Amino acid sequence: MRPKTLLALFLLVAALGAFIWFVERDLPGTDERAQLEKRVVAVEPEEITELIIERPGARAHLSRPAAGERPDERQDEDADGDDAAEVKRDWRLLEPYGTRADAAAADRLANSLSTLEKERTLENVDLQAVGLDEPRATVTVKTADSETTLRVGAEIPASSRMVVATGGGTFVVADSLWSAISTEPGEWRSRELFPLHRGAVERVELSSPSESVRLVRRDERFWMEAPLEVLADAARVDELLDAMFRVEVE
């Protein structure tokens, strides 16, 4: 075989191998596919942009921007100056109140929903028998390009399991999700008095009728600017910030 022919065949095989690698590099492996097939709600937690939890007489609506999406007015209202232009994925409680949501609780629910696994698939289901004719709750999970509604049916007696259904079928799952779903709507609001991250604090001012203290961050250290200019005691500043960020709204 001629050298030119060998070279052409080599380049063809190399190109084919590169193409196969490029196409298949992001495809899940066998184990990963099996794991994905077990999921009741096939989304990743970070993809979730809205959670609507409804029970008889109760409704909570949680929302946040999609990844990379510019925040809307609900996210901007708590920001100042140039910070408002930054993309923030803070959870908001739209119903029953328009306020910041408990981000940790919302993230836990998003994680729980995305990892909820089918333990058993039910066929030819009698909806009334499994409590799906009038669900105890529904949870609508939205992403930028999908929407899934999870209907929560009855508990399975003498077990820690319950029945749920989506458009994809009816399944037996662990009932650990119920504690989050049954949270009272108002309890989804954030109780933090200071919504900032501690590392974002640049200035603290303490005032009383007799004196005023002003602390300013410079190069990762706090300095006291008033009543005199001096390097602040780092331990006391830490103690102050700890106390501030432990304060919660009743």
N, C-alpha and C positions, 0 to 999 in steps of 0.2 A: 504494500500500500504506500502511495506517495506521501512524503512528509507534509505537503500542503493539505492532503485529504485528512491525515491524522490530526493536524492542527485544527481543521474545521470541525471535525467530530468532537475533539476535546472542548473547543469553545462552545459547541452546541450543548454538550452534556453539562458544562459549567453553568451556562445560561439557564438550562432547565432546572438544575439544582437550586440556583439562586431564586428562580421564580417560585418553586415549591416552598422554599424556606420563607419567602416574603409572604406568600398567601397563608401558610399554615402557622406562622410564628405566633399569632394572637389567638389561634383556635384553642379551646380548652382540651386538655388531655382526657383520656378515658375516665380516670378517677374524678377529675373536675366536672366532666359532663354528668357523671352519675350523681355527684353532689348537687349540681344545679337542678337536675330533674326531681330531686327530693323537695325542692323549695316550693312553698305554696304561693309566695309572691316573688316572682323572678326579677328582682331589682336589687341594685347595690344601695346601701344606706345613704351614701353621699349623693345618689341620683334623686332621692326623694325631695320634692319641693313643697308638697302639701299633704297634710294628714287631717282627715275629717272623721271625728269619732262621734257616732250617734247612738244614743240609747233612748228608750221611751222617756220623753220629757227633758232630755239633756243633749246638748250638742256643743262640741269644741272643734274649732277650726284653727289649725296651726299652719303657718306658711313661712317660706324662706325663698330667696332668689335661687335660680339654678346656678350651677358652677359657671363662673365667667360672666354671668349676667349683671348688668349695672343695677344697683339697688334702686327700688322705686321710692316714692315719697314716704312710705311707712318706715323704711330703713333709714332714710335720710334725716328724719325728724329728730333723732337722738344724736346726730353728728354735728360737728362744728367745722366751718371753714373748709380747708382742702380735704379734711378727713371724709367729708360727705361724698367725695368723688371716688373713694376707694371701694372696691367690691367687698361687701360684708355679707356673710351668709347667716346673719342672726335670725333665730326663730322668732316669729311674731305670733301672738295669740289674737286672731281676728274676731273670733266669737268665743265666749260671750262678751269679751272686752277687747278693746283695741289697745294692746299694750305689749311689752316684751314678754316672751314666753320663757319658761324654765328650760334653758337650752339643754341641760344635762338630761332632764326627763324626756324631752322630745327626741334627743339623740338615742336614748335607750329604747324608746318605742320604735324608732326607725330601724335600729339594729335588730330588735326582736322580730319585727315583721319580715325583714330581709333574710333572717336565718330560720324562720319558722319552717319546720320540716313535716312532710307527710309521713305519718307512721302507718297509715292504712288508707286505701282508697275504697270508698263505699259505692256500690253499684245499685241501681234500681231503688233509690232511696225514697222512703215515705217521709216527706218533709215534715209532717206533723209529728211523727214519731221521734225525730231527731231535733225538734225545736227550730226548724228552719222556715216553717210557714210564717212564724212571727219571731224573727231573730232577737236574741237578747241585745245585740248590738251590731252595727255595721261600721267598718273602717274603710274609708276610701283613701287609697294611696296613689298620689299623682307624681309623675316625673315630667320632664320637659316634653316628652313625646308619648307618654302612656298613662293609663288610668286603670286601676284594679280595685274592685270592691270586695272586701272580705266580709261575709256574713257569719256571725257567731251564733251557733245553735246551742244545744243542751250539753250539760256535763254528762259524762259517762259514769254511772253509779260505781262506787267502790273503786275509783281509779283517780288518777291525776290527769285525765284526758278530757277533751271536749270535741265537738263536731263543728267544723267550719266548712264554708263553701265559697268558691269563686266561680267565674265563668268557665274555669278549667275542670271543675268537678267538685266532689264532696269528699272531705278527708277527716280522719282522726288525727288530732295533734295534741301536744302537751298544753295544759291549761295555764301555764305560767304567764302567758300573754294577758290573761284576764285582769290581773291586778292593775295593769296600766290602762286597759280599756275602760275599766270601771271607775277610774279617777273622776272626781267631780269636775265639771268643766272649768270652774273658776280656779281650781288648784293647778292648772297648767300655766298660770301666770308666774312670771319671775318675781322672787321675793328679794332680789338683790337691791339694796339701796344705791350701790355704785355699780353700774353695768360695765364699767371699763375693766380691762385686764390690769392687774397691778403694775405690770411693766410699762403701761401707757401713761401712768401718772407723772406729770412734769412739774406740777406746782401744788402746794398745799398751803392754805392760809387758815390760821386759827385765831379767832378774835373773841375777846371778852371786853367788858366795860373798862377794864384797867390796863389791858395790854393786847398786843397783836404780834403774832409770830408768822413769818412767811418763809416757807421752804421751797427751794427751786432745784431741779435736777440739772447737773452739769457733768457731762462725760460719765454718766452712769453713777454719779455720786450726788447726794443731796447737800446743798449748802443753805445755811440760814442767811437770808438777806435782811431780815428785820427781827428783832430790834437792833441787831448788829450783824455785820457780815463776817461769817466764820464757817468753817467746815462743820456740818451737823454730825451729831453722834449717830453713827450708822445703826447701832443696836436700838436706840430710842426711836429712830425713824421706822425701822422694821416693826417695832412694837406698835407704833401708831397706825401704820398701814394694815397690819394684821387686824387690829381692832376695827378699823374702818370697813374692811372687806368682810368682816363677820357679821356686820349689822344687816338685819333682814327686815323687810316690811311685813307688818302683821296682817 
